[in-house]
């Protein structure tokens, strides 16, 4: 359909292809849906980052606890060794 010269009502044409009158509202709807999808993706990525940070924090805490337990065990072993040495020395002194 060819618009009548001077008439304001006509069907839009893009690249010589007649466009649907609803294409503008469809494009706006698609843009809204795209923006919503981007927002959901941003929220998902932020949640994933928070989970990764929490997992890292928990792993660091666990490593710290393990290191503390190992240090305590080493200290106890050292105390036991010193006790054995000192009681051995005392035994040796009393035998003479």
C-alpha positions as CSV (number, residue, x, y, z in Angstrom):
1,X,0.0,0.0,0.0
2,X,1.4,3.3,-1.0
3,X,0.8,6.3,1.2
4,X,-1.2,9.1,-0.2
5,X,1.0,12.2,-0.5
6,X,0.3,14.6,2.3
7,X,-1.4,11.9,4.4
8,X,0.0,11.1,7.8
9,X,-1.2,7.6,8.0
10,X,1.0,5.0,6.3
11,X,2.6,1.6,7.0
12,X,6.3,1.8,8.0
13,X,8.8,0.3,5.5
14,X,12.3,-0.8,6.4
15,X,14.7,-2.0,3.7
16,X,11.8,-2.1,1.3
17,X,10.0,-4.6,3.5
18,X,6.6,-3.6,4.9
19,X,6.8,-3.7,8.7
20,X,4.1,-4.8,11.1
21,X,2.4,-1.9,12.9
22,X,2.9,-3.8,16.2
23,X,6.7,-4.2,15.6
24,X,7.5,-1.1,17.7
25,X,5.6,-2.4,20.7
26,X,7.1,-5.9,20.2
27,X,10.6,-4.3,20.1
28,X,9.9,-2.4,23.3
29,X,8.6,-5.6,25.0
30,X,11.7,-7.5,23.8
31,X,13.9,-4.6,25.2
32,X,12.1,-4.9,28.5
33,X,12.5,-8.6,28.6
34,X,16.2,-8.3,27.7
35,X,16.7,-5.7,30.5
36,X,15.0,-8.1,33.0
37,X,17.2,-11.0,31.8
38,X,20.3,-8.8,32.3
39,X,19.1,-7.9,35.8
40,X,18.5,-11.6,36.7
41,X,22.0,-12.4,35.3
42,X,23.6,-9.6,37.4
43,X,21.8,-10.9,40.6
44,X,22.8,-14.4,39.8
45,X,26.4,-13.5,39.3
46,X,26.5,-11.5,42.5
47,X,25.0,-14.4,44.5
48,X,27.6,-16.7,42.9
49,X,30.4,-14.3,43.9
50,X,29.0,-14.2,47.5
51,X,28.9,-18.0,47.7
52,X,32.5,-18.2,46.4
53,X,33.7,-15.7,48.9
54,X,31.9,-17.5,51.7
55,X,33.3,-20.8,50.6
56,X,36.8,-19.3,50.5
57,X,36.3,-17.8,54.0
58,X,35.2,-21.1,55.4
59,X,38.1,-22.9,53.8
60,X,40.5,-20.4,55.3
61,X,38.9,-20.8,58.7
62,X,39.2,-24.6,58.5
63,X,42.9,-24.3,57.4
64,X,43.5,-22.0,60.4
65,X,41.8,-24.5,62.8
66,X,43.8,-27.4,61.4
67,X,47.1,-25.4,61.8
68,X,46.2,-24.5,65.4
69,X,45.4,-28.2,66.2
70,X,48.7,-29.3,64.6
71,X,50.6,-26.6,66.6
72,X,48.9,-27.7,69.8
73,X,49.8,-31.3,69.1
74,X,53.4,-30.4,68.4
75,X,53.6,-28.4,71.6
76,X,52.1,-31.4,73.6
77,X,54.6,-33.7,72.0
78,X,57.4,-31.3,73.0
79,X,56.1,-31.1,76.5
80,X,55.9,-34.9,76.7
81,X,59.5,-35.2,75.4
82,X,60.8,-32.6,77.9
83,X,59.0,-34.4,80.7
84,X,60.5,-37.8,79.6
85,X,64.0,-36.2,79.4
86,X,63.7,-34.5,82.8
87,X,62.3,-37.6,84.5
88,X,65.0,-39.6,82.8
89,X,67.7,-37.2,84.1
90,X,66.2,-37.4,87.6
91,X,66.3,-41.2,87.5
92,X,69.9,-41.2,86.3
93,X,70.8,-38.8,89.0
94,X,69.2,-40.9,91.7
95,X,71.0,-44.1,90.5
96,X,74.4,-42.7,91.3
